[in-house]
Structure formats: C-alpha cells, structure tokens
Amino acid sequence: MATKLFDSAKELHEPKEAEISGQIPSWLNGVLVRTGPAKFEFEDSCYNHWFDGQALLHRFAINNGKVSYFNKFVQSESYKRSLKHGRPCMDEFGTAALPDPCKSIFTRYFSYFWGDDRTTDNPMVNILQIKGKTYAASEIPVITEFDPITLEVLGNASYTTDFPGLF
C-alpha cells in the first residue's frame, strides 16, 4: 500500500446542528454550499496529491441564529469506479490511474489521441450557478449538476456543448 498523505472525511447521512460559540447576527440567514477534495485513500492505494481527492459537497444552512451542516460525496464516475475497484481509476491532477490490463498496448497508445474513459469528472474546486442550476466544477470542461438542498447529483453538463458562447 502506498504512503497515506491525507485523511479522508466521512460522509454524513443527515444534517447535524452545529455547536455555536458566540452569536450569529439575526439578519444572517441562508445557505452556503462548498466543494473540496475529501476522499484520498481506497482499499489498495491512495492519491498522490491534495488536488486529487474525491469531491465532497458541504452544505451550511443558517437560520435564526442556528447552523446545520450536511455533506455528501459527489457521485461522479471517478468516485464510483474508484470505490468499485478499490483504487484510483481515472487520471487526476497528480495521480495517474493504473492502465487497464485488458487493453492492448496499441489501444492505450491511441487513447492519448482519441481520448479514453480515464479522464476524470471529479468536481472538487468550485460551485457555479448557471441559468438557475447549481453545478460543482473543476478545471475540466465537464461540470456536475446537483440539488443544493439534498446534494444529490442530477447529471453532467459540458461548457462547450451545453453552454456555447457563455464562456
């Protein structure tokens, strides 16, 4: 097993009320949703870089001086494959996925030119709102739509095909 660099966060299955130190202004009400890397190790291996951790959505709801917190891992293809196989299965920022042993050397070579199914869809950098929908994003052209209340993934979109001319 590789050396563990970071500790993974745990997913919550229901919102938890935060313990407040001090007082939250009465006028401050709303929801803050953030994303970030949070799962770094699997059964047999781990990621090599902090930017590679699987995305975890964080939801803070502030209402009448109380704060509740909820989180959920983004059910991206990268996340699901890595859980299934017990190792990173898609290329990330600083961690290359192991090659598929079922592919020939020629198939792996040509995948550099034609693309392959190892390019990540892990959206652990930022949250965007575009045309009334909420997305988690990274430096890749695929963004993940999710419900800001339940944090459930609703699907993927592409900057180039779904929002031509917007960016």
Secondary structure, DSSP 8 states (H G I E B T S, - for coil): -----S------SS-EE---SS---TT--EEEEEEEEEE-B-SS-B-SSGGGSEEEEEEEEEETTEEEEEEEE---HHHHHHHHHTS--SB-SS------TTS-HHHHHHHHHH--TTB-----SEEEEETTEEEEE-SSSEEEEE-TTT--EEEEEEHHHHSTTT-
